[in-house]
Amino acid sequence: MEERLDVMKREIDALQIAITGQRTPWYKNVSTILSVVALSFSFGTTYVSYRHTEVQDIQNMRQELRGILQRLAALPKENLDITKRYKDDPSAINLAGGFVNQENALLSKQAAEIARKLPKDKVTATEYYSIAIALQNSYNIQLEKEFLKLCIENATDFSDEIAALRLMANLEFIGGHPESGRVKYQEALNIFAKYPGYDPYTIATTDIWTELGWAGSEASLGTRSLVSQHLQNAENLLDTLAPGAGTNMLRSQVMQAKQQYTGAGAVTTVATGSQLSQVPPVAH
């Protein structure tokens, strides 16, 4: 289709040259007028057809991407069901789990390829994040980072962006770049400067989860002083919340993290998806 448009453009240029070289004014030459009208009409219909095909291709790719993401979202549940169904047969768990992981690896790469072909405004931040999680579950860390960045760049609300920032921060810790990870965690703590207008409870609870995630990443390095600092930050934020069921749940989480991260031995966190689930969810 693009080649056809290029050919038509060259034909128009040639016709313009021919018109310029005529002694008789072009508007008095019936054959020239008909040629111009016919070529213009052909160009217009070809362009409309090209645009229609392009829109249809985008719709088809969007539909395919949604189907793949729905399947990817179901795989962790299937993996969990397998462990329950064959709890007394480790070899069956390994075999069936291997098939699930193989499917995840295949579909996550396929989703990444489709998302790359689509215009960025046709893929949501949530979809970019879902692809990143699927890639993480297949240990495709480099490609995961690429899609976390796309999630952050296309985020329109704090929930998508902070989830990607936390995950990217932990990946930096895992990859041996703790300073970069700390920068990302700090960006997560500053998220409401970019998205103002949220109530104090949402801000405090969101920051508590970020502090717990940060403490977990520091625990993986054995930096106990920083672990204690972020756990204390979480407790300080907890003290600002009014009593209630939500506050009690958060207090339990903070106490659990405190026992886990300050106990014997370093703790390796944090992952999201079907492998590990210690990343705290984003408060809404």
N, C-alpha and C positions, 0 to 999 in steps of 0.2 A: 504493500500500500504506500509506503514512504517512497519507494522507487517510482511508482506511478505519479505521485505528486511532483517529484523532481523532474520527470519527463515533461509533465504539463507546464511546469514553470519555464523550462527551456523553450517549449513551443510558444509560450506567451512572449518571451524575450525575442524570439525570432520573428514573431508577428509584429512586434513593436518596431523592430529594425526595418522590416519590409514596408510597414506603413510610413515610416519616416522617409524612405527612399522613393516613394511614389510622387509623381508630379501632380496627379489629380488628388485633391483633398480626400482623405480617407472616408470622410462622412458622406461623400458623393459616390463612393464606390460600393455598390450593393453587395458584391461578393465579399468585400472586406468586412462590411458590417456584419454579414451573416457569420463570417468566420469568427469574429470577435465574440458575438453573442453565443455561438455554439461552444467555443472554447471556455468562455466564462461559465456557462451553464454546466459544462462537463467538470470544470474545476470545482465548482460549488458542490455538485452532487458527490464527487469523489471525496471531498473534504468531509462532508456530512457523513458519508459512509465510513470513512476512516475513524471519525470521532465516535460513531456508534459502535464500531468494532472494538475500539479501545475501551469504551465504557463497559461493554459486554465482557471483555476479557478481565477487567478489574472485578466485576461482579462475580464472575466464575471463580477467580482466584480467592476472593473474599469468602465465598461459600466453601471452597475446598479447605481454606485455612481454619474456618470455624469448625468444620467436621473433624479435622485433625486435632485441634485443641480440645474438643469435647472428648475425644478418645484418650488423649494424653491425661486429661483430668481424671479419667476413670481408672487408669492403670495403678495408681497408688492404692486405691481401695481394693482392686483385684489382688494386688500383692499382699495386702493385709489379710484378705480372705484366705489366700493360699496358706499363710502361716498358721491360721486358725484351723483350717480344714485338715492339714497334714501335720499337726503339731507333734505327732508321735512318729513322724517319718521324715527325718532331716534330709535324706537323699531326694525325696519327692519335692520338698520345699526348694531345694537348690535347683532341681531340674525345671520345675514350673516357674520359679523366680527368674531363672536365666532366660526363659522365653519372654517373660514380661520385660526384662531389661533390654533384650534384643529389640523388641517392638518399640520400646521407648527411644532407643538410640536411633532407629530408623525414622520414626515419625518426627522426632525433635529436629533432625537435620532437614527433613522435608519441609517442616513448618518454617524453619529458618530461611530456606531457599525461597519459599513463596513470599514471606514477609519482605525479603530483600528486593523482590521484583515489584512489589506494590509501592505506590507513592506513600511517603511517610504519613500523610494526612489520612490515609485509608486504613492504617493500623493503629489501634488504640494502645495507650501505655500499658493497660492491663494485659493485652494480648502479647506485647513485647515481654512483659514480666513472666507470663505463663510459659513462653518459649524458653526464657532464661532458666526457669525452674526445671523444665524438662531436660534441658542441656546439662544442668547440674546433676540431675539424677543419672546421667550417663557419663559423668565426670569429664564433660567437654568444657573445661573451665574457660579457655580463651574465648570461645564462641559465646559462652554464657556472659562474660564481661561485656562483649559487644552489644548484646541485647539488653543488658541492664542499663547501659549508657543510653540506648535508644528509648528505653522506658523513661528514664529521667528527663531526657530531652523533650519527650512528647507528653509528659504528665500534665494534667490539668487540675489535679487535686492532690492534697498532701498525702493521702493514703497510698496511692501508687508510688509516688516519689520516695517517701520515707521507707517503704518496703524495699525498694531497689537500693537505696543508699545504705541501709543496714546490711543487706546481703553483700553488696560490693565491699563494704568496710571489712566484713569478716573474711572475704576472699583475699583482701590485701594482707590480713594477718596470716592466713593460711599460706599465702605465697611468699611470706618472709618480708613483707613491707609494712610493718606495724605503724610507722609514721603516717603513711598514706591512709591506712585504715582509720587512724585516729582523726584525720582530717574529715573523712567521710562520716564518721560517727558525730563529729561536731556539726557538720552540715545537717545531719538528721535532727540534732537538738535545736538547730536554728530554723527548722522548717516553717514555723509559724510566723517568722518575719516575712516569708514569701507568701504565706496563705493566712492573712490576718482574719479576725472576726470569730474565731472559735472560742467556746466557753472555757473557763479555767479548768474545769474537770477534764475535758478532752485533752487540753494541753498538758496537764500534769500527768495523766495516765499514759499518754503517748510518750512523754519524756521518761517516765519510769521504765517502760519497756525498752526504750533505747539505752538507758543506763544499764539495765540488766544484760542486754545483748553485748554492750561494750565490756562489762565485767567478765562475761563469758569468754570473749575474745582475748582479753588480757590474761585470764586464767590459763588459756591454752599455751601461753608463753611463760607462765609461772611468775609474772610480774605482780606479786601479791600486794604491794603497796597501792598499785593502781586498781587492782581488783577491789580492795577495801574502799578506796576513794569512790568508785562508781556505785558500789553497793550502798555506801553512806548517802550518796546523792539521791539514790532511789528511795531510801528511808526518809530523807528530809522532804522529798516531794510527797511521799505517802502521808506524812504528818499534816500536810496542808489540806487533805481531803476530808470531807464530812463523813461521819460513820455511815455504814450501809453495807449491803451485800457485795457490791462491786469493790468497795474499799477492803472488805475482809478477804475477798478473793485475791486482790493484789498483795495484801499483806502476807498471805500464805505463799504466794509466788516469790516474794522478796526473801522471806525466811528460808524457803527451799533453796533458792539460789545462793544465799549466804552459807548455808550448810554445805552445799555442793562445791562451791568455788573456793571456800576457805578451808575445806577439809584436807585430808591427806592426799597428796598427788595432784597434778595439774589436770584440768578438765578440758577436753577438746570439744568445742562447739563451733560453729553454729551452722546448721543446715536447714533448708526448707524443702519440703517435698516428701517423697516416699521413703527416703533413707533415714533421715533424722528429723526430729520435729521440735528442737529446742529453741528455735527462733521465736521470740514472743510475738503474738499477733499485734497488728496495728489496732489501737483503740479507736472506736468510732463514737 
